Amino acid sequence: MVNNKRFSLRNISLFGIINTLILTCLAIITVYPVVYITAVSLSATSEVVQGNITLFPKGFNVDAYAQVLNDDRVPRAYLNTIFYTALGTAINLLLTAVAAYPLARQNFFGRKFFLLAIIMTMFLNPGIIPNYLIVSELGLLDSVWALVLPNAIWTFELLILKSFYENMSESLREAAVVDGASEYRILFQIVLPLSKPALASIGLFYFMGHWNSFFIPLIYLNDANMYPLQVVLRDMLIFSENGSNPSLVDASALAPQAMKNATIVLSMIPVLLIYPFAQKYFAKGVMLGSEKG
Amino acid sequence: MSSAGTETNLAKPRGGFGRRMVSAFQHMKRDRQLLILFIPCLLFYVIFRYGPLYGLIIAFKDYSVFTGIMESEWVGLKHFEKFFSSPDFWLLFKNTLLLGVYNLIFGFPFPIILAILLNEVRVKWFKKSVQTLSYLPSFLSVVIISSMIIDFLSPNQGIINQLIAALGFEKTYFLIEPSWFRTIYVSSDIWATVGYEAIIYMAAIAGISPSLYEAAKVDGAKRRHMIFKITIPAILPTIIIMFVLKTGSMLRIGYEKVLLLYNPMTYEVADVFSTYVYRKGLLESNYSYGAAVGLFEAVVAMILLLSSNYFSKRLGGSGLW
């Protein structure tokens, strides 16, 4: 008995305790800001302005949400974001899935040249102005296409999917060729269904890219009615920054901080909902990227 | 129905231009379905990746919206001369380089430490929970992260200033104090990326043979011995490759965050090439000048990226491709 006890005590090392403490702190630091902004969004204005919120909402109410949802700016921006994300991700996935297929075929016409030309674009980034000019010369400004087309394929994700296809067994494709199937059928009926995990990974990155996109809509959209959530949030952020002096805030009005944080929470809901499922694909996507060679 | 995909043996091009053309044509004919599938991709890269390179010629012209890219007047290196002789140049160069270097030096060790610490956790659910939570910031937008920074550092309601006040010190206006900008930028970047970047090191650690640890345990090695004598040496190649690659992309500053966090008070430390291009080029419609600044930045970044890629390959890594 005594021996056993001593053994288990020795197993709990000082290192183990410190390590657990450090990692617990890290987890808290990671999650705390999200908890904090949620608490602010649910708190009474007076408490927010005085800076009394630390962890839990004080003077619990949902006025900030009511106000944000009744004003038509945020709901419209929300619908815009959903639309841009759905359309953008669909186009990204379709184009990437189709483009990676010929590139994965070792004897595809001009494969080496095309691959080199594609990889070179990872090194050549001409910058904001030339990209803007192309979009503007094509007449895409102030349209959804400005958000969707200029980044329709991410080179990195294309190369990831290409190497995924390359590692797929050849025998299925050969059998289909013997049966006289066209390349289109092979791609859509054999290769794509087998690529679901890879498509889920790169789809997640595309989805997050569109949902969180801020700079591209900021420069390509002038019409405030077309703004996605992130651009509206940015306007609120500037406003709350300037209005953070309590003397400027009307006591009866809602704190701009509360409204901003209510909008942030609303914008995070879909992300937090998919998060438990997505994080698996997320790690996988990062690994696919680093193993690709 | 189709011959595509069947492995027609193509005649090897044996000298002669005509014969090579014929062979190429046959090859194209054989691959016509694949080529059709490739058209959207080709169009995308030609228009949206190589098209802007053509747009870069306005850096050598006086572009105006009315005359268009082609018709605008050539002015040679005028915009470059203006940029290189302006005091902005050295300021931007310094700011971009310092943000990049600080971010690299201070940010680099954290994911490695996190991966090693996680690897030492014996309780599975705890390890999994911490790791899962550590990715969370990667799912948040730069606007949300910037908003959190502003809230936390706010002189009135911000939690950090309240803490400072509670400890009896003077409140600090972090976001209008130039000396704080780089610290804020780098530390928030570490917060946002540490979990995501630890993934690669976790995978490298997972590849270490357990027998090494078992043998060490038999020999009575302590945990710190195992960390310093087994874990770190085993993942050292990964660490080196990651460092080289990160050095290569060092100048790719997260300018969106800078844009959201800086203000005229902090321009002197926060303004980087991209934010300058956005302000002077796009907002003030000096497209040609902006393109010239952007081109300079692109060339510097490309040289850095290509050389780091070269070194990474020399060191046995995979490089960017």
Interface residues (C-beta under 8 A of the other chain):
Chain A: S13 F15 G16 N19 T20 I22 L23 T24 L26 A27 I29 T30 V31 P33 V34 Y36 I37 V40 V48 V49 Q50 G51 I53 T54 L95 V98 A99 Y101 P102 L103 R105 N107 F108 F109 F114 A117 I118 I119 T121 M122 F123 L124 N125 P126 G127 I128 I129 P130 N131 Y132 L133 I134 E137 L138 L149 P150 N151 A152 I153 L158 L159 R173 V177 G180 S182 E183 Y184 I186 L187 M208 W211 N212 S213 F214 F215 I219 Q230 L233 R234 L237 S240 E241 S244 N245 P246 Q257 K260 N261 I264 S267 M268 V271 L272 Y275 A278 Q279 F282 A283 V286 M287 S290 K292 G293
Chain B: M1 S2 A4 G5 T6 E7 A24 H27 M28 R30 D31 Q33 L34 L35 L37 F38 P40 C41 L42 F44 Y45 I47 F48 R49 Y50 G51 P52 L53 Y54 G55 L56 I58 Y63 G68 I69 L114 L117 L118 E120 V121 R122 F126 S129 V130 T132 L133 S134 Y135 L136 P137 S138 F139 L140 S141 V142 V143 I144 S146 S147 M148 I150 D151 F152 S154 P155 N156 Q157 G158 I159 Q162 L175 W191 G195 Y196 I199 I200 A203 R223 R224 E256 L259 L260 S274 V277 Y278 G281 L282 Y287 G290 A291 V293 G294 L295 E297 A298 A301 M302 L305 L306 S318 G319 L320 W321
